[in-house]
Amino acid sequence: MATLRQLKDDGFEDLGTVTFGGTVVAGDPSLLVEPLGTDAWWGGAVRPGTWRLLGKAWAPDDDLLEELVLVHAELAERFYDLYDAAEHQSGLLLPTRRIAVLAGDLRTDVDTLHAAATADAEGLPWVLDSGVVAGGIAQHPAQIAASRGLGGMSADYALLSVGFTRAPFERAETVPFVQDRDED
């Protein structure tokens, strides 16, 4: 797939896929059990189906992620359109220095949350059937950005970006896909 090749050239590693039903939550696994409205976690309606996970390594330590991006597989060809349209949603503290992005029904699943909070940090990111757990960087909070389907016409999110070193609105603009990048 040409999209994955360009994304790799741009520093994104393919981490696999997950499946979401219709909602997703993101936050430190130790805080996902907090009540709605506490701003301890973020949740939203997402396009159901298979989602592709992409990670961008942090330059000072390539064992850590600077950014984790989830994009609906059917819209992966429009990755940069969705990525550039992503708007800041939330900044989340990470007391356990990890974030879980899970199907909404797992927000209160004690076994899943315990495993996510205690997983060996050396083994992160940890990809589940219905989510992913990634490690944070030092004291940095996670910054969540999201964009809806093409043209903003969909009520459901189609791309989620978790930034670990800077807010999503501080990202540089991306370059649209080109057939042959060597012509630049």
Secondary structure, 3 states (H helix, E strand, C coil): CHHHHHHHHCCEEEEEEEEECCEEEEECCCCCCCCCCCCCEEEEEECCEEEEEEEEEECCEEEEEEEEEEEEHHHHHHHHHHHHHCEEEEEECCCCCEEEEEEHHHCCCHHHHHHHHHCCHHHCCEEECCEEEEECCCCCCEEEEEEECHHHCCCCEEEEEEECCCCHHHCCCCCCCCCCHHHC
